[in-house]
Amino acid sequence: MRLGALEAGGTKMVLGVFDETLTQQSYAALPTLIPEQTIPAVLEFFEQNRVDALGIASFGPVNLRACSDSYGTILNTPKLAWQRYPLLEELKDALGVPCAIDTDVNAAALAECTLGAAKGLLNCLYLTIGTGIGGGLFCEGQLVHGLMHPEWGHMLIARHEDDPLLNGVCPYHPNCAEGFASGPSIQTRWGIPAKDLPPDHRGWELEAFYLGQLCVNALMTVSPEVIILGGGVMHQESLLPMVHQTVLKLVNGYIDAEQLPPMEEFIKAPALWPDSGLVGAALLAKKLV
């Protein structure tokens, strides 16, 4: 059995082939250009590395309503060339194998619950903090879709009173998590990218304030057993402990210590990063064969 995996990201397309044990056999990464340039290169990889099924973990928003005529189509993405692109249909028709699609963050959540930092649990929220903010929810053993799919990055949050940004950078919402805590918001706020922000810069306190709100909102609404924080912004090692402190402060003793695990166990880094999404795509393919 050969399982194809595509992690379709806004910056790059990551391609893989796995066997039934989820051992990787082939790998490639391509820049995400316009569809007319990108998709032929994706197809060439899978024509050279034939697979029995393909799992697609895509950037969003994407239509995940199986009853819809446009199921598997990319929707209102800021990447204008990809808006309304029928990603699932194009790949399925060209390759002639069973294909499944979900969001990249849902796939990452599936991978971490199956093989990674939340292995054995029935409830997990995977949040990626990078160019954008997205989240995948694994709830009672199932990936959550709902009306579309949850947009954790566009949850509305409170602005820090000392934030130089009066409004976040999101073009849709002045005070959402993505607008205040994504990589572009950090660069807009301080004039340098997150990777160059010194560990002792006060910007990390603001970042922890926003991510702490996001985590507490998740805790109070969907009650995950684990929250996993991935993505490029989380590379700053001092940030995760600061998020832990902020969460405890915002919870303010409301949840009993018996119910709330130690922060190091409750909010943690992904075990499979940077391959969580790709492995999740392979798991989607595995369900088809």
Summary of the structure (lengths in Angstrom):
residues: 289
radius of gyration: 18.8
end to end distance: 8.2
largest distance: 56.5
contacts: 1011
relative contact order: 0.16
helix: 37%
strand: 20%
